Amino acid sequence: MLALAGCSPSTGVGGYAPEAPARVTAVDDVMPSILLQPFEVHDGPRPAGTLPDGQSTATSPNRGGFKAAVWFFVNDQAAPVLVSGRVEILMFDGIVSPDALPTPEPLHVWSFPGDKLGQFAGRLPLVGWGYNFGLLEWGSDTPTQNRVTVIVRYTGGPKPVYSSPQTVIVREKK
């Protein structure tokens, strides 16, 4: 019955291991998923229950951010892998070209050391193992432009690996 459903006892549904795979140090590609419509920044206190994602508003009256999940790939493996190095999510004010990297200074950096990544690891059906970092708030590093560029940097292998830039609209253009 398992073979007919496209799975086996060792791989599970979709060909992905039901248990977390061993972590690797070197990767070839990084694929982020950034929520394209983050909650907006407010200049004052926000009424309770106004965030579209239902998140608590108690931490700060001037909140802004987005949700992020990241998958890592090695060229000779079809499924995403888990990593042991440092994952950094870089936010730049405005639109940044991939050719400009790593020159511009990020407006904000979220850094996750390898020994802390396990709490964010999980397996999504049909996607595989990756990391869901949830809601990332930028605190006082509020963007001045209506868009930000988000790039994931992985360090753990012989050289840093960067994702393609993701543009996120943070507020309507004035």
N, C-alpha and C positions, 0 to 999 in steps of 0.2 A: 504494500500500500504506500509506503514512504517513497519508493522509487517512482511510482506513478505520479505522485504529487510534486515531483521535481526536487525532492530532498532526500537526504540519507541520514542515518543516525549520527554520523560524525559532522555533518555540515548544517543541518537544519534547513528551514525554509529559505529559498532564494540562494542557496549555496554558501551562506555565511555561517561561521562557527557560532553555536549558541553560547559558548564561553568566550570570554575576552581573549584575544590572541596575545602572544608575547609581544612586548614593546620593542621597537626598533630604534636605533640612534639616527640613521641616515634615511632621508626620504628624497623623492624626486619631484613631487608636486604637492601643493597645498590648495585645497578648495574650501573657501569660506562660504557661508550662507548668512547674509546680513539682512535683517528685517528692513525692507525698503521704505517703510513709513514709520519712523520712530515717533515716540510721543513728543509733543512740542515743548519748547522751553517757555516758561512763564516768568514774568517779572515780579510776581507777588505770590501770596499763598494761593493754593489751588483747592477748589472745593473737593470734598471727599468723593471718591468714585468716578473721577473724570478721566482716568487713564484708560485708553482703549484696550489694554491688555489685562486690566483688573489688578495691576500691581499696587501695593500700598504706597501712599503718598506721604507717609509720616517722616521719612528721612530728611527731606529738605524741601523748602518752598520753591527753589529754583532748580528743578530737575530737568535733565535731558539725557538721552542715550538711545541705545538700540539693542536688539537681541542678536547674539552671534552664536553660530555653531561652525565647527571646522572639521574637515576630514583630510587625512594625509594618505599619500599613495607612493608606492614603490613600483618602478616600471615593470618588474617581472611578476607582479601580483595583481589579480583582477579586483580584489576587495580592498577597501581602505584598511590601514594599519593603525595601531596605537603607537605612540612615541614616548621616548624617555627624556628628551631634551626640553629646552625652554620654549614656550609658545608666547609670542607677544602680538597683541592686536594694536596696531598703530592707527591713530586718527589724525588726519591732516585737515586743516581749515581750507576749504575750497577744493577744487579739482586738481589732482596731482597726476602728471603723466608717469607711466612706468619708467620712461627713459630718464626722468629726473631723480630717481632713487639711487642711492640712499641719501642724497644731498639735503632735501628739505627737512627741517626739524619738525617732528610730530607735535601736534597740539596736546595730545594725551596718549599715554601708553598704558595698556593693561598688560601686566606681566605674570605669567603662570609658570613657576619652576616645575621641572619634570616630576619631582617627588610629590607634587600637589595635584597633578593632572587626573589621578584616579577618581576623585570626587566628581569630575565633570564627564567621565567616560560613559558611553552607552551605545546601544545598538538600535538603529532605526530599521524597520522592515524595508527591504528592497534597496537600502542605501548601504548599510553595514555599520561597523564600529567607527565612532568619532567622538567629538567632544562638544557638549552643549554648555556654553558659558552663561546662558541665560541673559538677563538684562544687565548691560554694562552702562553705568552712568558716568558722565564726564565731569561731574562736580562743578568746580569753579572754572574749569577750562572750556567755557562756553564758546562755541564757534561764532565768528563775526560774519561769516558768509552764509548763504542759504543752503549750501551743500558741504558735505565733508567727504573725504576719500578715506576708505578703510582698507588696510593692507595687513595681512597676517605674515609674521616673520617667524620662522622656526630655526633655532640654533641648537645643534646637538650632533650634527654630522660634520663632515670636513669643511663645509662652507654653509653660510646662511641660505635658506630657501624662502623665497617670497611668493605670496599669492598674487594673482592678478588684482588690480585695484577695483574696489567696489565703491560706487558713488551712492551716497545716501542723502536724500533731501531732508533737511532738518527743520525747515519752515518755508512758508510761502515767500516768494520774492516780493520785496516792497517796491 
